[in-house]
């Protein structure tokens, strides 16, 4: 599957330890993670709506690279400046840009 944006969600429960890191039978088991000092956290989300058009990570990266030099809406997006983010905050400007992008044709 290609990663990207397929919908808008809201966080309904903030970060808490991901229980799968402690389960030896789970694919996400992490033997170095301890209950009193977990490495992995999860959030609960609720679907707000699907977007009109899937926006691929590849497309966002290309736009970010252009914006990084021109000062566009995605210039400082955390997704491209910090590693390993699957859930991240976005600014209103970033959100509006991506929603507009998802409503446009390629």
N, C-alpha and C positions, 0 to 999 in steps of 0.2 A: 504494500500500500504506500502511496505517496503521501508524505506529511503535508499538512496545510490547514486552512481554516474552512470549516464546513458549517459552523454555526456560532451563535453567541450564547454564552452561559453566564450565570452569576454564581459566585461562591456563596453557598448557604451554610457551610461549616468551615471555619478556618483550620489551618494546619494542625494535624495530630499524627502521632507515630503510625506509620504504615505497618499493620500487623503481619503482612506477608514476609517481611524481612526476618522474622523470628521462626518461621515455619520451615523446617528442614525439607519438607516435601514440595514446597512451592518453588517455582522457577525464579522468584525474586529473593530467595533466601540469601542472607548476608551473614556469614559466620562471624564477622568482625563487629556486627552491630549488637549492642546490648540494650536490654529493656530500660536500664537506668540512664543510658546515653545513646538513644537511637540515631542512626544516620539518615534514615529515609522518613519523609513525612508525606501525608496526602491531604487533600481537601475534598469536600463534597460539593458538587456543582449541580445546578438545575438548568435545563435548557430554556432559554428565553425564546430563541427562534433560529431556524436554519437560515443561512445566507442564500441569496439568489444564485450565486455562482461560486463554486469551490475556488479558493485562492491558494495556490500551491506555495510551499515554503521556498521553492526555487524562484518563483515570481517575486515573492516578498524580498528575498535576498538581493535579487537584481535591482529592485527598486531602492532598497536600503543603500546599496553601494552608490547609486546615483545621488540619493539624498544626502549621504555622508559628505559629499563634496559640494553639493549645492545648498544644503541647509533645509531640505524638505522635511515633511512630516515624520518620516521614519528614520531620520538621521541618528537619533539617540535611543532607538527602541532597544529595550533590555534584552530581547530575544537574540540580538546580534552582538551585544556587548558583554554578555555574561554567559558562561557555559551551562549546559544541561538544565535549561528551564523548560518545563512542560506546562506549568501554570505560572502566569506572570501578570503583573499589573500593566496596564497600558494607559497612556495619557488620553485625554479626550480628543486631542488632535490626531493621534495615531488611530484611535477607534473610529473616528469619523472618516478618515482617509481609507481605512480598510473596508468599512461598510460601503462607502461610495465605490470602491474598487470592485467589490463583490456584486454590485448592482450594474456594473458596466460590462460590455462585451469585450472580448480580447481583440 
